[in-house]
Amino acid sequence: MICLLGLLLLSTICVAQPVEGPWVVMEVDTTESIGWPRAAMVDHSTVRLFWVHLPGQGSEVRTQLYDLAMRELVGTFEVVRTDSLAQKIHDCVAEGTDRWAVTVSNQPTVHSTRLLCIIGRAGGILSQQIDSSHESQVPWLSSYGYFLPHIAPRLGGGWLMSWIHYTCGGPYGECSNEVYLSAMGDSIEYRRQVLPPEYQLFGPEDCIPYSRTTDTSWVFIPIISHFVETTALLRSYPAADSTVLDTVCTFDCPIAWFSAASGFGVMHDGQMMLYSDGHGSGNVLYRLDTERNCDLLADLNHPEAPHRAILQPSFGFVGSWTRPSYVELARLSPYGDSRAPGVFYWRDSVHVITESDPVVLNDGRIFVVWTEREETHENSTRLLIAGINWDTPLSAGASRPVPVPVSPRLSAYPNPFNSEPRIEYELAHAAEVELEVHNTVGQRVATLVDGRVDAGRRAVTWTPTVATGIYFVMLRSGGSMETRKVLYLR
């Protein structure tokens, strides 16, 4: 009897928690598109989402809070930046519900790029151009731009940002990489090139900022060499005088040629962690100690660098890979509970996965946000989210069935309109519904439905009392949100 109870208890402990979700965050029609999703932790039940919305011409970077418990967006979205050009979101970070920062780049001309840091705070949104590369008259220039811009909170307030400005080409195909570190509050405090000239020939694969104390700003730079193993550097600038180099540290890490630092950070117990795709097999975790040694803690034997790597200081790193047919996750921990890459989500029968981004909460739960498009269309039209616990096993085997998220169907007719459009929507099951109209800056201008609605098809009429222009009809139902752009003419 005791053995039976023990077996029952053991079986209970070993049962894996299922993936939570997926839930549809929002859905747009195929004339529009959403892309470059990014997520930042706010607290134990809230994340801040960023995405690029392409309404047809130009693009908007948008942000909104998502409640993980209620499985729905909170409040209204903010338009972070509007541009006539396509934009790309690189990295984001949040501190509470009203402080955040995001890095964005675009390409004004064929031979120029811009890198921006956009900061949100109680006083509004502040956009700062951090770097730019201008028209080049060099005929053999083959590529240029920014490589993996990162942003992180700085102890004592503000943000740290690091990036690589690269150009490749020339008569002999050589590349040049310039690494920069910048500190920002409500303005740029300093912007410094931090890579020593002797390493310019081969250059770094990544650079990651870190605030070690309230008085210094650090950047981790792995250097590639054709002749010796990669050397990791930590450089520090005192906050009081950004022109003074405080420290250069080197570590004997056996990182293979052309490997990269996928992530760097410090655990709550003070251990410095390096996540790299080197060591011959790939996806390894090193500990950098005070004696400048590099201790191998975990090797997951995965041949590719992750598309994203996120550190949670109490648990470790999460690496993610985005494929057209699935999202894959790995977990690397300094505490002996690393988990090899496994399939987090397989696509459903009609959609293709385009981009994804993970976020790790303080309790170890991992949530991934991703975009999908229908196989028959070019545009990504759905934004979804799902989660697992840190210790949830994931299968590396064949495809498994995944429930298809159900989202409401929304339409507006006529569109464009000059009097009162008819807004129709369909629910698969009874739910709490919010049907609202927002302007182009995210302000709500009309509430059409707010309450519980039975399953089936419904219709309402909007009598506008606003100026002519573009508006967005937004339908929230459970964990889903769908939008339609409408044009009001007279």
N, C-alpha and C positions, 0 to 999 in steps of 0.2 A: 504493500500500500504506500509506504514511504517512497519507494522507487518510482511508483506510478505518479505520485504527486510531484516528485522531482522532475520526471520526464515532462509532465504537463507544464510545470513552471518553466523548464528550459525551452520547451517549444514556444511558450508564450513570449519569452524574452527574445527568441531568435526570429520571430516573425517580423518581416520588414514592414515599416510604415509605407503606405502607398504614396505616390506622387500626389500632392494637393493640386487640383485643377486638371486641365487648363481652363482658364477663364478668359473670355474675350474682354479686353479693356475698351477697345473701340473698333469700329469698322467703317470704312468709307467706300463709296462706289468706285467703279473701275476707271472713271475719268479723273480721279485724284490718286494720290499716293502718299504713303507714310514710310519713313525709313530711319536708319541710324538710331535705333532705340538705345537709351542708356538709363540706368537706375542707380539711385544713391539712397543709402539708408538714412531715415530720419529718426525713428525710434523702433520699439519692439513690434509695432503693428502698422507702421506707415513707411512707405518709400516715396521718393520723389522721382517721377518719370520725366525724361526728356525725349523728344523725337522731332524729326524734320517732317513737316507737312508740305506737300506740293499740290496746291489747288489747281494746277494746270500751267500757269506761268509764274515764274519766280518760286520762292520757297519761304517758309516760316519755321523758325525754331520755336517749339512750344514746350511748356512744362506744366505739370499738374501733380498734386498729391494723390496717392492711391492707398486706400484703406484695405489692408490685407485681411482683416477680420470681416468687414462688411463686403469685401470683394467688389469694390466700386471706386470710381474716381470721386474725389472730394472737392467741393467748390467748383470753380471755373478755371479753365486753362489760362495761362499767361502767354502772350506772344513775346518771346525772349528777343527775337531779332527777325526782321523782315528784309529780304534781299531779292533783287531781280535775278540773282545767280543761284545755282544749286549750292547747298551748304552741307557740310559734313560735321557731325558731332564726334569728338575724340574721347573726352573724359569728363567726368562730373563728380561733384562732392557736395554734401549738404551738412549743415550744422543747425539742427532744429527745423521748424517748419518755414521760417522766413529768411534764412540765410543759406545761400548756395552759390556755387560757381561752376561754370561749364566752359570748355574750350571748343571753339568752332573754327573751321577754315573754309575758304572758298577760292575761286579762281577767276579774278576779274577779267583777265585776258588770256590768250593762249600761252604767253610766256610770263605770267606773274601769278603769285598766290598771296593770300592774306591769312594771318593767324590772329584770332581774337580770343580774349578772355572776357566773358560776360558774367557779371556779379549781380546777384539779387540780394537785396536787404530791405529792411522796413521802409527805407526812404525811396525805394524804387529800384529800377534796373539800370546798371551802369555797364556800358560796352567800351572796352579798351582794345585798340589795335596793338598787339604785342610785337609783331614782326611782319615783314613783307619782303617778297623778292620781286624785282622789277623786270621790265622787258630786257631780254638779253639779245645782244647783237652777235653773240658767238654762234656761228653756223652749225657747229658740231655738238652743241649742247643737246643731250638726249633726254635728260630727266632732271627734275628739281622739285623742291617742295619741303614739306615738314614730315618728320618721321616720329610717330608715337608721342605726341604732346601729352604730358601728365600734369595733374593738378592735385594738391594736397593741402589740408589745413596747416597753418603755421602756429606752433605753440605761442601763446601770447596775443593771438589775433591775426587775421589776415590769411593770405593764401600764398603758397609756393607753386611755381609752374616751371617745368623744364621741357625742353624740346630740342630736336636736332634739325638744323637747316642744312639740307644736302643738295649737291649738284653732281651730276655724273655726265661724262662725255669726254670731250677733249680729243686731241689727235690720237691718244693712246688708250682711250676708254677709262681714264682714271676718275676717281670720285673724291669729293671733298665734303667733309662733315664738320659742321660747327655746332657745338653744344652750348646751350644757354640756360641760365637759371635766373628767374625773376621773382621778386617779392612784391606783393600787392596788398593794399588795404582798400581805400576808396580811390587810390591812385597808384601808379607804378612807383615803388620806392627805389628799386634798382633793377637793372637788366645787365647781366654780366656774361661774357663768354668764358666758359670754365674748362674747356678742353685744352691741355697743353699742346703747343705746336708740334712737339716731337711725335705725337700720336695722330696727327692729321692725315697721314698717308693712308692708313688702313681704317681708321675711324671706329666709332662705337656702333653697336646694334640697338642700343636703347639707352635712356637716361631717366632716372626716377628720383624725384625730389623727396626730401624727408627733413622734418624739423626735429632735431635731436634734443634741443633745449629751447628755452624761450629766447636765448641770446644768439643762436646760430642757425644757419640754414645750410643743409647738406644736399648733395646730389650724388647718386650712385651711378657710376659709368663703367660698363664692361668694355674693354678695349680689344679689338681684333688685331692679331698679328699673324703674318704668314709664316713666321719662323719659331715663335714660342707660344706657349699656352696663354690664353686670355688672362689679363690682369685686371682685377677690380679696383677701382679707385673711389675713395670718399673724399670730397672736398667740402670745406666749410667756410662760410663767410660770416663774420660777426655782424649782427643786425645793426650795430651802431656805425660801422664803417664797412660798406660793402666792397670797397676796393682792396681790402686786406685779406690775403689768403691765410687762413688759420691752420689748416691741417690737410695733409695728403696722406692717405693710408693705402697700402697695397696688401692684397691677400693672395696667397698661393692656391688659387682655385683651379682644378683641372678641367676647365671648360674648353670644349673643342672649338676648333676654328669655325667661324660663321655661326656659332651658337649665340643665343641672346639671353639677356636677363629679362625674363618674363615678368618678374615681380621682385620687389625688395621692401623690407619693412622690419619693424621691431615688435616682438611679442610683448605682452603685458609683464612678463617676468624678465624682460631686458634682453632676451636673445635676439641677435640680428639674423634675419632669415633672407636667403637668396633662392629664388625659384628660377631655374634655368632649363633650357632645352639642350643642354650639352651632355658631356660625359659619355659620348659614344652612342648611348641608347636613347637618351632624351627624357625630359621632364623629371628633373632631380631637385632635391631640396638640400641646401647647404646651410650650415650654421657658421657664422663668422665670429670668432672669439676675440678676446682682448689681446691675445698674442699674435693676431693677424693670421691665424690658421683658418683653414676652410674644411670643415668636417661634413662628410656626406651622411645625411640622415635618412633619405628615402630616394629610391629610383623606381619609377613606375614603368620604365621600358616602353615609352610611347614615342614614336619617331618624329612627331611634328610638334612645333611650338604651339601653345594655346593661342587662340585669337584674343582672349582676355584672361588676366590673372588678378584675383582680388584677395587681399589679406584681411582676415579677421584676427585681431591680436590675441584672442583667447583660444582659437582653434587652429588656424593655419591658413594655407592658400587654397583657393578654388580656381582651377583652370577650366576653361570652356572652349569647345570647338563647335563651329556652326557648319553644317552640311546642308545641301538641298533637301535631304530626306530625314535628317535627325539632328538633335542637339546632344552633345556629349560632354560629360563632366568628369573631372578628377579632383581628388582632395589630398593635399600633402600636409602632414602635420609633424611637428617636432616631438610629439608625445607618443609616437608609435602606433597611431590609428589611421595611417594614410590609406586611401582607397583608390584602386586603379581606375582608369577611365571606363565609364559605362554610359549607356544610352539613357539620357534623361527624358527625351521626348521623341517619338517617331511621328512624322507627318501623317495627316489623315489622307484620305483617298483622293482629294481634289486640290490640295494646296501644296505649295513648295515653300520651304523655309528660306528666308533671305538673310536676316541678320539677328544676332542675339547678344544679350549682356547679362551677366550674373550679379547679384548683390547678396551679401551675407549679413544677417542680423546678429545682434549680440548674444542671442541664445543658440546660435549655430544653425538656424534654419537658412536654407539657401533658396532664393527665388531667382528665376530666370525670366526675362522679358524678351520677346522676339516678335519679328514681323513675318508675315506670310503673304503670298500672292496665289491667285488661282493659276493653274497650269496653263490656261488659255489666254492669260493676260500678262502684260509686261509689268504692271504696277503692283506694288505691295499694298494690300488693302486692309489687312487685319493686324492688330497689335494684341498679343496674348501674354499671359503670365501664369506661372505654375511654380510650385515649391516642394522641397523635400527637407528632411532633417539631415544633420551632418553625418549621422551614422547609417543612413538608409543605403542598403546595397543596391547597385544598379547593374543590370544585365549587359554583358558585352556581346551577347549572342544575336540570334536572328530577330527580325522585326516582330513586334508585339502589337496587338490592337490597342488603340488609344481612343477614348471617347471624343467624338467630334463636338467642339463647343457650339452651343446654340446661341445665336444672337438674334435680336429682333430685326425685322425688315422694316425699312423706313423709306418713304417716297414723298415727294412734293409735286403738286401739279396745279396750274401750269408753272413752268419754270423756264425762263423768266416770267414774272407776273407784274400786273399793274393795279390789282385790286386786292382780292382775298384768295390766297392759295389754299388748297385742300391738302392737309397733312395726313397721310395714311401710315399706319404701322400695324405690325402683326406680332403677337406673342405666342410662343409655343406652350406656355403655361402661365397661370396667374402669378402676378408679381407686383411689387411696388414700382411705380413708373414715374419718372420725371421727364416731361417733354418741354423743352425750352428753346428760345431763340436767342442767339448771341451775335454781337457785332464782331468786327474784324480784330478788335483788341481784347476780346474775351469777356466783355461786359454783357450781362443778361439784360435783354430788352423786353422779353415777354415770357410768361409761364403759361403753357397751354394745358398741361396735365400735371397733377401732383397728388398721387394717391395710389391705392391698390386697384389694379385692372385685371379682369378675367381674361383667360386665354381666348385667342381669336383675333380677327382683324377689326381695327377701329379707325375712325377718322375724325379729325377736328378741323376747324377753319381758323386761320389766323387773320385778324383784322389789324394791319400794321398802323402804328401811330408814330412811325419813325421816318427818318430821311431816306431817300432812295440810296441804293448801294447794295453791297454784298453782305449777306447774313448767313449764319449757320444754324440749322435746326438740329438740336442735340437730343437724343433719346437715351435715357439711362433705364436699365431694367436688370435688377439683380447685379451680377458682376459684369454686365455688358454695357457698352456704349456705342452708339452709331450716330454718325453725323451726315447731313446733306447740306451742300452749299446751294443757296438760293439767291436770285438776283431780283431786286425790287426796282421796277422802272415806272415812270409816269409819262 
